[in-house]
Amino acid sequence: MKKKIIYGMIAILLIAGVVFAYIQMSGNPFEKNRAKESLETFLDQAYPDMDYEIKRSADYGWTDATFRFTVMETEATGVETAYEYNVSAIEPYEILGDTIHFSKIDKEASKKLNTEAEQYILALLQKKVPEVGRVATDVEVYDKQDEEWTPQTKTPKSILIMLEIEKGDLSKEQMLQQSREIQKQLNSESIDYYLAEVGYHSVVDGEEIYDYTSFTPEQELTIDDVK
């Protein structure tokens, strides 16, 4: 009787070990389903008119805890295109890069429009905040565009705007006022950005230090936003 109990316990431990090893190598089925749902929600919001199907199987990257799903897009002509999407296996199941968007970007046209957007925004902001020294943007378009960038230029995704200012003797209150003015100027031109970040550069005892503020178009900036 004791031997049967011992053998039963060994069998249970072996089964548990196999299940544990399977989950470690293939991912938790519950987490996989949640990650798939997260991807479906993302695709429905980003590409509401796209006819797609997510393959049931998914590769699991146990080293970085991600699921890789294959998304099949079917065009009206019947042509199918496969896209690989990585989704975090940990809540909130973040989508790690928009593969469809990246595959459609016209890099040459985007580079040209980025240069124009950066020059335009720099000139705009320096009228009210002359301390702004550099502007970087991430304008991305799908098709070749011959026209110049303007605040009315339509892009598939709202842009990120990165600014750099030499901090000098600026106080947190002064940085806050500058950021508020920058936000006001960007909004006055109706520039389609999802986030702007103002980096304040300084050197203390030979060490480079960056303070910053970041804000969305609608955000009400406070002193707590100066980091």
C-alpha positions as CSV (number, residue, x, y, z in Angstrom):
1,M,0.0,0.0,0.0
2,K,2.8,2.4,0.9
3,K,4.6,1.6,-2.3
4,K,1.4,2.5,-4.3
5,I,1.2,5.8,-2.5
6,I,4.9,6.5,-3.1
7,Y,4.6,5.6,-6.8
8,G,1.4,7.8,-7.1
9,M,3.2,10.7,-5.6
10,I,6.2,10.2,-7.9
11,A,3.8,10.1,-10.9
12,I,2.1,13.3,-9.7
13,L,5.4,15.1,-9.4
14,L,6.5,13.9,-12.8
15,I,3.3,15.1,-14.4
16,A,3.6,18.4,-12.6
17,G,7.1,18.7,-13.8
18,V,6.1,18.0,-17.4
19,V,3.3,20.6,-17.2
20,F,5.6,23.2,-15.6
21,A,8.2,22.6,-18.3
22,Y,5.5,22.8,-21.1
23,I,4.3,26.2,-19.7
24,Q,7.8,27.5,-19.4
25,M,8.5,26.6,-23.1
26,S,5.1,27.3,-24.6
27,G,3.6,29.9,-22.4
28,N,0.5,29.8,-20.1
29,P,-2.6,29.1,-22.3
30,F,-4.6,31.6,-20.2
31,E,-2.0,34.3,-20.8
32,K,-1.8,33.4,-24.5
33,N,-5.6,33.9,-24.8
34,R,-5.4,37.3,-23.0
35,A,-2.5,38.4,-25.2
36,K,-4.5,37.4,-28.4
37,E,-7.5,39.4,-27.1
38,S,-5.2,42.4,-26.6
39,L,-3.9,42.1,-30.1
40,E,-7.5,41.9,-31.5
41,T,-8.5,45.0,-29.6
42,F,-5.4,46.9,-31.0
43,L,-6.0,45.8,-34.6
44,D,-9.7,46.7,-34.4
45,Q,-8.9,50.2,-33.2
46,A,-5.9,50.8,-35.4
47,Y,-7.3,49.2,-38.6
48,P,-11.1,49.1,-38.3
49,D,-11.5,48.4,-42.1
50,M,-9.0,45.6,-42.3
51,D,-10.1,42.0,-42.9
52,Y,-7.7,39.9,-40.9
53,E,-7.4,36.6,-39.0
54,I,-5.0,35.7,-36.2
55,K,-3.6,32.2,-36.4
56,R,-4.5,30.0,-33.5
57,S,-1.0,28.9,-32.8
58,A,1.6,31.3,-31.4
59,D,5.3,31.0,-30.7
60,Y,6.4,31.8,-27.1
61,G,9.6,33.6,-26.3
62,W,10.4,32.3,-22.8
63,T,13.5,34.5,-22.6
64,D,11.5,37.7,-22.8
65,A,8.0,36.5,-22.0
66,T,6.3,37.4,-25.3
67,F,3.9,35.7,-27.6
68,R,4.5,36.0,-31.4
69,F,1.2,35.9,-33.4
70,T,0.8,35.7,-37.1
71,V,-1.8,38.1,-38.5
72,M,-3.1,37.3,-41.9
73,E,-4.6,40.3,-43.8
74,T,-6.8,39.5,-46.8
75,E,-7.2,42.3,-49.3
76,A,-10.3,42.9,-51.5
77,T,-8.4,41.3,-54.4
78,G,-7.9,38.1,-52.3
79,V,-4.2,38.7,-51.8
80,E,-3.0,37.6,-48.3
81,T,-0.2,39.2,-46.4
82,A,1.3,37.8,-43.2
83,Y,2.5,40.1,-40.3
84,E,4.3,38.9,-37.2
85,Y,3.2,40.7,-33.9
86,N,5.0,40.3,-30.6
87,V,2.7,40.7,-27.5
88,S,3.9,40.8,-23.9
89,A,2.8,37.7,-21.9
90,I,2.4,39.9,-18.8
91,E,-0.5,42.1,-18.1
92,P,-1.4,44.6,-19.6
93,Y,-0.3,42.5,-22.6
94,E,1.4,45.3,-24.5
95,I,1.7,45.2,-28.3
96,L,5.5,45.5,-28.9
97,G,5.6,47.4,-32.2
98,D,3.0,47.9,-34.9
99,T,4.3,45.6,-37.7
100,I,1.7,46.6,-40.2
101,H,2.5,50.3,-39.8
102,F,6.2,49.8,-40.0
103,S,6.0,47.7,-43.1
104,K,4.1,50.5,-45.0
105,I,6.3,53.4,-44.1
106,D,7.9,55.3,-47.0
107,K,11.2,56.0,-45.4
108,E,12.5,58.5,-48.0
109,A,9.3,60.6,-47.9
110,S,9.1,60.4,-44.1
111,K,12.7,61.6,-43.8
112,K,12.0,64.6,-46.0
113,L,8.9,65.5,-44.1
114,N,10.6,65.1,-40.7
115,T,13.3,67.6,-41.7
116,E,10.6,70.1,-42.8
117,A,8.5,69.5,-39.6
118,E,11.5,70.0,-37.4
119,Q,12.5,73.3,-39.1
120,Y,8.9,74.6,-39.0
121,I,8.3,73.7,-35.3
122,L,11.7,75.1,-34.2
123,A,11.0,78.4,-35.9
124,L,7.5,78.5,-34.4
125,L,8.6,77.9,-30.9
126,Q,11.7,80.1,-30.9
127,K,9.4,83.1,-31.4
128,K,8.1,82.7,-27.9
129,V,10.7,80.4,-26.3
130,P,14.0,81.4,-27.9
131,E,15.9,79.0,-25.7
132,V,14.6,76.0,-27.7
133,G,17.8,74.7,-29.3
134,R,16.7,71.5,-31.1
135,V,13.6,69.8,-32.3
136,A,13.2,66.1,-33.4
137,T,10.0,64.5,-34.7
138,D,8.9,61.1,-36.0
139,V,6.7,61.9,-38.9
140,E,5.9,58.7,-40.8
141,V,3.9,58.5,-44.0
142,Y,3.0,55.5,-46.3
143,D,3.1,57.1,-49.8
144,K,5.6,59.4,-51.5
145,Q,4.6,63.0,-50.9
146,D,6.0,65.9,-52.9
147,E,4.3,68.6,-50.9
148,E,6.0,70.2,-48.0
149,W,5.1,69.4,-44.4
150,T,2.6,71.8,-42.7
151,P,0.6,71.5,-39.5
152,Q,-2.3,70.3,-41.7
153,T,-0.3,67.4,-43.1
154,K,-2.2,64.1,-42.5
155,T,-0.2,61.2,-41.2
156,P,-1.3,57.7,-40.2
157,K,-0.3,58.2,-36.6
158,S,0.0,61.3,-34.4
159,I,3.6,62.4,-34.0
160,L,6.1,62.6,-31.1
161,I,7.9,65.9,-30.7
162,M,11.2,66.0,-28.8
163,L,12.8,69.3,-27.8
164,E,16.1,70.3,-26.2
165,I,16.9,73.3,-24.1
166,E,20.1,74.3,-22.2
167,K,18.9,74.5,-18.6
168,G,21.4,77.0,-17.3
169,D,20.0,78.7,-14.2
170,L,16.4,78.0,-15.0
171,S,14.3,77.0,-12.0
172,K,11.6,74.4,-12.0
173,E,8.9,77.1,-12.2
174,Q,10.6,78.7,-15.2
175,M,10.8,75.3,-16.9
176,L,7.1,74.8,-16.2
177,Q,6.2,78.2,-17.8
178,Q,8.3,77.4,-20.8
179,S,6.6,74.0,-21.3
180,R,3.2,75.6,-21.0
181,E,4.1,78.2,-23.6
182,I,5.5,75.4,-25.9
183,Q,2.2,73.4,-25.5
184,K,0.2,76.6,-26.2
185,Q,2.1,77.3,-29.4
186,L,1.9,73.7,-30.7
187,N,-1.8,73.6,-30.0
188,S,-2.4,77.0,-31.6
189,E,-1.2,75.5,-34.9
190,S,-3.3,72.3,-34.4
191,I,-0.3,70.1,-34.9
192,D,-1.3,66.5,-34.6
193,Y,1.0,65.2,-31.8
194,Y,0.3,62.6,-29.2
195,L,3.2,63.6,-26.9
196,A,5.8,66.3,-26.6
197,E,8.9,66.0,-24.4
198,V,11.1,69.0,-23.4
199,G,14.6,67.9,-22.3
200,Y,16.7,70.4,-20.2
201,H,20.4,69.7,-20.6
202,S,23.0,70.7,-18.0
203,V,26.4,69.6,-16.8
204,V,27.1,69.4,-13.1
205,D,30.6,68.5,-11.9
206,G,31.4,67.1,-15.3
207,E,28.3,64.9,-15.4
208,E,25.5,65.4,-17.9
209,I,22.1,65.7,-16.4
210,Y,18.7,65.9,-18.1
211,D,15.6,67.3,-16.5
212,Y,12.4,67.1,-18.6
213,T,8.7,67.7,-18.9
214,S,6.4,65.7,-21.1
215,F,2.8,66.4,-22.0
216,T,-0.1,65.6,-24.3
217,P,-2.1,68.3,-26.1
218,E,-4.9,68.3,-23.5
219,Q,-2.7,67.9,-20.4
220,E,-2.8,70.6,-17.7
221,L,0.8,71.0,-16.7
222,T,1.8,71.4,-13.0
223,I,5.1,71.7,-11.2
224,D,4.9,67.9,-10.5
225,D,5.4,67.4,-14.3
226,V,8.9,68.8,-14.2
227,K,11.1,65.8,-13.5
